[in-house]
Each structure stands twice: as C-alpha cells, then as structure tokens.
Amino acid sequence: MNISKNHISRRLRDEALSSIDAKCILLEKWARNGIPLCRNAGQALELEWFPTSLRTFCAWDGSQNGKAVQAQGRLLRRNAFQTLTSDAKRLREVKALLKTIAEQAMKARKRLDPRVAVDAAEERIRIEREKRAGALLGYRRARQEARELRASLFAEQRAHKQSIEQMDRGLKQQDREIMDLRKQVAELTDTLRKATPIRQVR
C-alpha cells in the first residue's frame, strides 16, 4: 500500500526527523562554541541541561532548559527512540555529538569548579591504583602457579628417576640371574662331558 505525503504517519515521521535535526544543529553549535551557562535556584553558574544518552536525547523537548534555549530551540520536540535508531546516519551523528558534548561538559566543569578537576584527577589515580593492584595480584598468581608447576615438575622428575633406578636395579638383578644360570649350565655341561666316557667303559 502506498503512503501519500500527507498521510498522518508520514507527517509524524517527518516532524520527528525535523526535531532530531534541530537537536543536532543545537548540539553542533554547543560543540563549537561551548555549552551555555545558566544560573540555578541558588544563583550559581552551571551548565545548561544537555542530553547524555540516546534516551535523553529522544526525550529532549526544550522544557529541560532555560528560556534562552527554549527561545532558540522552538523545533525541539520529543521523538520516538525507534525513529532515531531506524535512521543509521542520524544515529551515528547523534552518538558522535553526545560524545563531543560530554567532553565539552567536563572541560567546562573544570573551569567552573576546580574541585571537578581534582575529583577527575583523583578518579584517574584511583583507577590507576586499581589497575596496578590487579596487575600485582595477577603477577603474584602467576608466580604461585609457576611455583606449583615447578614443584609438580620436580615431583615428576623424582618419580621418573626412581622408576629408572628401579628398572636399572631390576635389569642388573636379571643380568646376575642370567650369569648364574649360564654358570650352572656350564657346570652341568662339564659334568655331563666327564660322565659320558665312564658310561662307555662300562
């Protein structure tokens, strides 16, 4: 069934795509010029609200922002998550913009409040310590495994040596027994040789 340009579903989709494009244009502007500042209830400067995920991007309709943003973002409307994810090009663009905006926000927060920079540095140090602790734990485990493998190898070597020694003793014992048997055969052969002429004389 062909859907005309004036069909309600086509019109709603076009409006949703227009809203997505308007949001992208605004985010691109913020990515270039920085996220605008506004004053909170306590009159302290803070960053204007901005989406941090695909879900919040889709729910963004301007009501989260101050009047200045609302005035320049009249086309901001909520849009269905499915509308965004079904458009691969727009989805890639939004993901890239959200990443850029997040980086911009971190830089701006560091400028606004030095404690943010300190917190970020402390977080990096904490992560680095955890990595080192994990590496040290892995190193200790590897050393323990190496010791266990070495002990197991020595045990195998001792068992192998004992088996060889036991086999060697067994072979030597067999050699002695064979020599004794050969000696007995030689003695018997000699006795028979001596006894044969006696029987002939009789």
Summary of the structure (lengths in Angstrom):
residues: 202
radius of gyration: 45.0
end to end distance: 132.5
largest distance: 147.3
contacts: 468
relative contact order: 0.07
helix: 77%
strand: 3%
